Structures are given as C-alpha cells and as structure tokens.
Amino acid sequence: MKKLLLLATFAICTHFATAQIGITGGYLNVKNDGAREASSGFYAGFYADIDIVESFHIQPGLLYGNACGTNALYVPIMFKYYLANTDLNIQVGPQGTLILEDLGDFKSQIGLDLAVGVGFDIFYNVSVEARYAFKLVNEDIAGIGSTNFNTLMIGLGVAL
C-alpha cells in the first residue's frame, strides 16, 4: 500500500506541470446506513486533472459538502479511463472524508471511501460527472461513535 501511494505521489508530482486545474460543484446526496431517507445538499471545490497518457488521467480534488446541516470535506483521487475515441470516462478511486462537526472538541470523523463513477467532457474545459462512494473505513477520532454513510455526487466541472 505504501508503494502504491508513493508511486501515485510521484506520478502526480512529475505530471503536475501539465495538470489542468478547475472548479467543480453540484448536487450531494448522503445516506446513513439504517436511515430510511437520504439527505440532500451541495458540494463545491477544486480539482486537478493530470494527463498520464491520452486515455488515462488522475484527478485529485478537495471538495466541501453540506447535506442536512452536516459539513464535510472530501478528498477524492480518481483514476479516469477514457473509452476509445470518446469523451466518456469511467472513474474509480479512493476518497478520504472528514466530517466537520465541533472541531474545538475534536469531534471530527475521518473515513475512507471507494468512489466509482462516470464522466463526460462536454467541451474542452467543461465536464459533467456522477460518482457514488461506498464507505470502506470509518474512524472516530474522539471516541464519540461513528457514522457509516454513502454519498452520491452529480456535478459540473470547469477547467480554468
């Protein structure tokens, strides 16, 4: 696992000069395990699209989300594969989560998700995406208890 993270960091650093930086935002839907209904909200943030080869990109991001009064930071590292001769891509990758509750009491929760999705480049610098993230690991830093949830993000990205 450490070697994979080191390789990913190396790839990101060596190709960062050719990265496209952008902003993204859209609809956020969060569903806790055991809950009957999901909570809706929004997300917004920044991303970098790093072109490794023509059909394979890495897209790290930093996103803020709010659903039903709960604030969270999402840190996805999506591996994007473009289908042959199309603007359609399939995405998969890890996504870190940080639930922002009462930071003064260290009640923040961190977790690790597996995100999967699809994207389509409408124009050179405008794209749409839909991702679903499954909770893999959830840790409660303060020992308060943990929340297990899955997220759906549907949004628009604009490269700057």
Helices and strands as residue ranges (DSSP letters): H 2-15, G 16-18, E 20-32, E 39-53, E 56-67, E 70-82, E 88-100, G 103-105, E 109-121, E 126-140, E 149-159
